[in-house]
Amino acid sequence: MKISPETLNDAALIAKVKNGDERAFTLLVKRYEQTVWGFAFKLCRNQEKAEESYQDTFINVYRKIGQFDSRSKFSTWLYTIVANNCLMKRRKRKLDSLLESLDVAPDMESEDVQKQLAGWDDSPIETMMNKELREQMDAAIQELPSDYRVVFVLRDLEDKTAEETATILKLSIPAVKSRLRRSRIFLRHKLHSLMTA
């Protein structure tokens, strides 16, 4: 009986990719495209930059798959590549002072987004207040220094553990906790200032 590549676990699929199996690489991309896109968008806060990081990530994976040694999970390696791509783009373009607001949300027609939205019966006033709060939160997140933002996104938006975040960013766990604490203090202060202004 022939085994279908779709049913292979990551390790087996990666082994096939390392041996030049392009179909296996396509399946690997399909398996992780939502994860990569979502994380890139949360870090970059801009659809165009997220698309660039998404593409760059899978180009890097294709070129460097031979370097993946399976000591960590493949998804951890992906998060590291996405974070590095996003941070490098920011440094190269010196966009810290020119970051744009989160104007464009992810594809609202996608099945994942529709599932998240299902069952929300907010009144028009609640909808307006949620939109305003989201915009204020996005603006505050954009003001975080990039080193703090990536920790905040991984821990509080991607629900990664301190250990996973430390592995992805090659930081110590105390450094992750410190940056997360500072991020939260900054955001709490910023949002409080916005709400009371």
C-alpha positions in Angstrom: 0.0 0.0 0.0 1.4 3.4 -1.0 1.5 6.1 1.6 0.1 9.5 0.6 2.4 12.4 1.4 -0.6 14.3 2.9 -0.7 11.8 5.8 3.0 12.1 6.6 4.0 13.8 9.8 6.3 16.8 9.6 9.5 14.8 10.1 8.7 12.4 7.2 7.6 15.3 5.0 10.7 17.3 5.7 12.9 14.2 4.9 11.2 14.1 1.5 11.7 17.8 0.9 15.4 17.4 1.8 15.6 14.7 -0.9 14.2 17.1 -3.5 10.5 16.2 -3.4 8.8 19.4 -4.6 5.3 17.9 -4.0 6.3 17.4 -0.3 7.5 21.0 -0.1 4.1 22.2 -1.5 2.3 20.1 1.1 4.5 21.6 3.8 3.7 25.1 2.7 0.0 24.3 2.6 0.2 22.8 6.1 1.8 25.9 7.6 0.7 28.8 5.4 -2.1 30.0 7.8 0.4 29.9 10.7 3.1 31.9 8.8 0.6 34.4 7.4 -1.1 35.0 10.7 2.1 35.5 12.6 3.7 37.7 9.9 0.5 39.9 9.8 0.5 40.3 13.6 4.2 41.3 13.6 4.2 43.5 10.6 0.8 45.1 11.1 0.5 45.7 7.4 -0.8 43.4 4.7 1.8 44.2 2.1 4.7 43.7 4.5 3.1 40.5 5.9 2.8 39.1 2.3 6.5 39.9 1.7 7.5 38.2 5.0 5.3 35.2 4.1 6.9 34.8 0.8 10.4 35.4 2.1 9.8 32.8 4.9 9.0 30.0 2.5 11.8 31.0 0.2 14.2 30.8 3.2 12.6 27.4 4.2 13.2 26.1 0.7 16.8 27.3 0.6 17.7 26.3 4.2 15.6 23.1 4.8 18.9 21.2 4.9 19.9 23.2 7.9 16.8 22.1 9.9 18.1 19.5 12.3 14.8 18.5 14.0 16.1 19.4 17.5 13.1 21.8 17.8 9.7 21.6 16.3 9.4 22.6 12.7 6.8 25.3 13.7 9.3 26.8 16.1 11.9 27.1 13.3 9.2 28.7 11.1 8.4 31.3 13.8 12.1 32.1 14.1 12.3 32.7 10.4 9.2 34.9 10.3 10.3 36.9 13.3 13.8 37.4 11.7 12.3 38.4 8.3 9.9 40.9 9.9 12.6 42.4 12.2 15.1 42.7 9.3 12.6 44.4 7.1 12.0 46.9 9.9 15.6 47.6 10.4 16.4 48.0 6.8 13.6 50.4 6.1 13.9 52.3 9.3 10.1 52.3 9.6 9.8 52.6 13.4 8.6 56.2 13.1 6.5 55.6 10.0 4.5 52.5 10.9 1.0 52.5 9.5 -2.1 51.8 11.3 -3.8 48.4 11.0 -6.2 49.4 8.2 -6.6 46.2 6.4 -7.7 43.1 8.2 -6.9 39.6 7.1 -9.2 38.1 4.4 -12.6 38.4 5.9 -14.0 35.7 3.6 -11.5 33.1 4.8 -13.0 30.1 6.7 -10.9 30.7 9.8 -12.0 34.3 10.1 -15.6 33.4 9.5 -15.4 30.7 12.3 -14.0 33.3 14.7 -16.8 35.8 13.8 -19.6 33.3 13.9 -22.0 33.9 16.8 -21.0 37.5 17.5 -24.2 39.5 17.8 -22.8 42.9 18.9 -25.1 45.9 18.7 -24.0 48.7 16.3 -22.6 50.7 19.3 -20.7 47.6 20.6 -19.3 47.1 17.1 -18.2 50.7 16.9 -16.6 50.6 20.4 -14.8 47.3 19.6 -13.5 48.8 16.4 -12.3 51.9 18.2 -10.7 49.8 20.9 -9.0 47.6 18.4 -7.6 50.6 16.5 -6.3 52.0 19.8 -4.7 48.7 20.7 -3.2 48.4 17.2 -1.7 51.9 17.5 -0.3 51.1 20.9 1.2 47.8 19.8 2.9 49.7 16.9 4.6 52.0 19.3 6.3 49.1 21.1 10.0 48.7 20.3 10.3 45.8 17.8 12.1 43.6 20.3 9.2 44.0 22.8 6.6 43.7 20.1 7.7 40.3 18.9 7.7 38.9 22.4 4.2 40.4 23.0 2.8 39.0 19.8 4.3 35.5 20.4 3.1 35.3 24.1 -0.2 37.2 24.1 -1.5 36.9 20.5 0.0 33.6 19.4 -0.3 31.9 22.9 3.3 30.6 22.9 4.8 29.6 26.2 7.8 31.5 27.6 10.0 28.5 26.7 8.7 28.4 23.1 9.2 32.2 22.8 12.7 32.0 24.2 13.6 29.2 21.7 12.1 31.1 18.7 13.9 34.4 19.6 17.1 32.8 21.0 16.6 34.6 24.3 16.7 33.5 27.9 13.4 32.8 29.6 14.0 35.7 32.1 14.6 38.0 29.1 11.3 36.9 27.5 9.4 37.5 30.8 11.0 40.9 31.3 10.2 42.1 27.8 6.6 40.8 28.1 6.2 42.5 31.4 7.5 45.8 30.0 5.3 45.4 26.9 2.2 44.9 29.0 3.1 47.9 31.3 3.6 50.1 28.2 0.4 49.0 26.6 -1.6 49.4 29.8 -0.2 52.9 30.3 -0.8 53.8 26.6 -4.4 52.5 26.5 -5.2 54.1 29.9 -3.9 57.4 28.5 -6.0 57.0 25.3 -9.2 56.1 27.3 -8.9 59.0 29.7 -7.9 61.6 27.0 
